[in-house]
Amino acid sequence: MGSEHTRERALQLLEEWTKGESLRKHGLAVSVCTEAYGAMEAARCGLKEDEAKEFVGMYTSAGLLHDMDYERHPTQEEHPFVGVDALRAEGWPEPVLHAILAHADYSGVACQSHLDKALFACDELSGFLTACALVKPTKSILDVEVKGVLKKMKDKAFARAVKREDITTGASLLGLSVEEHVGNCLGAMQARAGNLGLAGVASEVGV
């Protein structure tokens, strides 16, 4: 990626286009999960230092930017096409743009690269994991466990807007079981709980 196509620029664009806190946090959560898969893939491919950093950076940026136009352009006619056009005008790498298009199953762009698959797989799951954290008394992702997530996935009344089939399809695209995929994303989000606003509230016990 060009020197101007950084995580900082991606975050700046997300904040410029998106004013709602929940959608901003969604972008952050997806980026944390996709970044983790980017790091795994970079290691698998034997990429070193600068090459690995640039490779992983595309995963991070795709996560941050995938819904940047959704608040202004929520219809299937416009999202994510408007955002991708704006990003293309800024010279963002085609693999990032392709992944953003492919995450929308109605776009006509199929998931092909590992980045495409990772973004698609992490989109719905990161939202589901956030929901699992927010129903905890502590509101902390640190208190969420894989087995609890798998159980809640079977409860169709819980976070009903989350498309479970996208989570299972995404895991399959990555060659993982749903349990492995949940574990990977949960671990990534737990490691960055503070950045995501999911470290929880202070216990009121004893107060």
C-alpha positions in Angstrom: 0.0 0.0 0.0 1.1 3.6 -0.5 2.5 5.4 2.4 -0.7 7.5 2.7 -2.9 4.3 2.9 -2.4 3.7 6.6 -4.5 2.5 9.5 -4.6 6.1 10.7 -6.0 7.3 7.3 -8.5 4.5 7.3 -9.7 5.4 10.8 -9.9 9.1 9.8 -12.1 8.2 6.8 -14.3 6.0 9.0 -14.8 8.9 11.4 -15.4 11.4 8.6 -18.1 9.3 6.9 -19.6 7.7 10.1 -20.9 9.7 13.0 -22.7 7.0 14.9 -20.7 5.4 17.7 -22.0 1.9 17.2 -21.1 1.7 13.5 -17.7 3.2 14.3 -17.1 0.5 16.9 -18.3 -2.1 14.5 -15.6 -1.0 12.0 -13.0 -1.2 14.8 -14.1 -4.7 15.9 -14.1 -6.1 12.3 -10.7 -4.6 11.7 -9.3 -6.3 14.8 -10.6 -9.6 13.7 -9.5 -9.3 10.1 -6.1 -8.0 11.2 -5.6 -11.2 13.3 -6.4 -13.3 10.2 -4.0 -11.2 8.2 -1.2 -11.8 10.7 -1.9 -15.6 10.6 -1.8 -15.6 6.8 1.4 -13.5 6.7 3.1 -15.9 9.0 1.8 -18.9 7.0 3.2 -17.3 3.8 6.6 -16.6 5.5 6.3 -12.8 5.0 8.9 -10.8 6.9 8.8 -7.3 8.5 7.9 -4.6 6.0 6.2 -7.0 3.6 4.2 -8.6 6.4 3.3 -5.1 7.8 2.0 -4.0 4.4 0.1 -7.3 3.9 -1.6 -7.1 7.3 -2.3 -3.4 6.9 -4.7 -4.3 4.0 -6.7 -6.5 6.3 -6.9 -3.8 9.0 -7.9 -1.2 6.5 -10.5 -3.3 4.9 -12.1 -4.0 8.3 -12.2 -0.3 9.1 -13.5 0.9 5.8 -16.0 -1.9 4.8 -19.0 0.0 6.1 -17.7 3.5 6.0 -20.5 4.6 3.6 -23.3 2.7 5.2 -24.6 5.5 7.4 -25.0 7.9 4.5 -25.8 5.3 1.8 -27.5 2.3 3.4 -29.3 1.0 0.4 -28.1 -2.0 -1.6 -28.0 0.3 -4.7 -25.3 2.5 -3.0 -23.5 0.5 -0.2 -20.7 -0.4 -0.5 -20.3 1.0 -4.0 -20.2 4.7 -3.1 -17.5 4.1 -0.5 -15.4 2.0 -2.9 -15.6 4.7 -5.5 -14.4 7.2 -3.0 -11.6 4.9 -1.9 -10.6 4.2 -5.5 -10.3 7.9 -6.1 -7.8 8.0 -3.2 -5.8 5.2 -4.8 -6.4 2.5 -2.2 -5.2 -0.9 -3.3 -7.5 -3.0 -5.4 -7.4 -6.0 -3.0 -8.9 -3.8 -0.3 -11.6 -2.5 -2.6 -12.4 -6.0 -3.9 -12.8 -7.3 -0.3 -15.1 -4.5 0.6 -17.3 -5.2 -2.4 -17.2 -9.0 -1.8 -18.4 -8.6 1.8 -21.8 -7.6 0.5 -23.3 -10.8 -0.9 -25.5 -8.9 -3.3 -22.7 -6.9 -4.9 -22.0 -9.5 -7.6 -18.4 -9.7 -6.5 -17.4 -13.1 -5.2 -15.0 -13.9 -2.3 -11.8 -15.0 -3.9 -8.7 -13.9 -1.9 -7.9 -14.8 1.7 -8.6 -11.1 2.5 -12.0 -11.3 0.9 -12.9 -14.4 2.9 -11.6 -13.0 6.2 -13.6 -9.8 5.9 -16.8 -11.7 5.0 -16.2 -14.1 7.8 -15.5 -11.5 10.5 -18.2 -9.0 9.6 -21.2 -10.7 11.2 -19.2 -12.5 13.9 -17.6 -9.4 15.4 -21.1 -7.9 15.8 -22.3 -11.1 17.4 -19.4 -11.2 19.8 -20.0 -7.6 20.8 -23.6 -8.5 21.6 -22.5 -11.4 23.7 -20.2 -9.1 25.7 -22.9 -6.4 26.2 -25.3 -8.8 27.8 -22.8 -9.8 30.4 -23.2 -8.1 33.8 -19.7 -6.7 33.4 -20.3 -5.8 29.7 -16.8 -7.2 29.1 -15.7 -9.3 26.2 -13.1 -10.8 28.6 -16.0 -12.7 30.2 -17.2 -14.2 26.9 -16.4 -17.9 26.2 -16.5 -19.8 23.0 -19.0 -22.3 24.3 -21.3 -19.6 25.4 -21.1 -17.9 21.9 -21.9 -21.2 20.2 -24.9 -21.7 22.5 -26.2 -18.2 21.8 -25.8 -18.8 18.0 -28.6 -21.4 18.4 -30.9 -18.9 20.1 -32.6 -17.2 17.2 -34.1 -14.6 19.5 -30.7 -13.4 20.6 -29.1 -10.7 18.3 -31.7 -11.7 15.7 -30.3 -9.3 13.1 -27.0 -11.2 12.9 -27.0 -13.7 10.0 -25.8 -16.9 11.5 -25.3 -18.4 8.0 -22.7 -15.8 7.2 -20.7 -16.8 10.2 -20.8 -20.5 9.3 -20.2 -19.8 5.6 -17.3 -17.5 6.5 -15.7 -20.2 8.7 -16.0 -22.6 5.9 -14.4 -20.2 3.4 -11.4 -20.0 5.7 -11.2 -23.7 6.1 -12.1 -23.6 9.8 -14.8 -25.0 12.1 -17.2 -22.5 13.5 -15.7 -23.1 16.9 -12.2 -22.3 15.6 -13.4 -19.2 13.9 -15.2 -18.0 17.0 -12.1 -18.7 19.1 -9.8 -16.7 16.7 -12.1 -13.7 16.6 -12.9 -13.8 20.3 -9.2 -13.9 21.2 -8.4 -11.0 18.9 -11.2 -8.9 20.4 -10.2 -9.8 23.9 -6.6 -8.8 23.3 -7.9 -5.3 22.2 -10.8 -5.0 24.6 -9.9 -1.6 25.8 -9.6 -0.2 22.3 -13.0 -1.6 21.4 -14.7 -0.2 24.6 -15.4 -3.8 25.7 -13.1 -4.1 28.7 -16.2 -3.8 30.9 -17.5 -1.7 33.8 -16.0 -1.6 37.2 -17.6 -4.1 39.6 -20.0 -2.6 42.1 -19.5 -5.5 44.5 -18.6 -4.1 47.9 -19.5 -0.5 47.1 
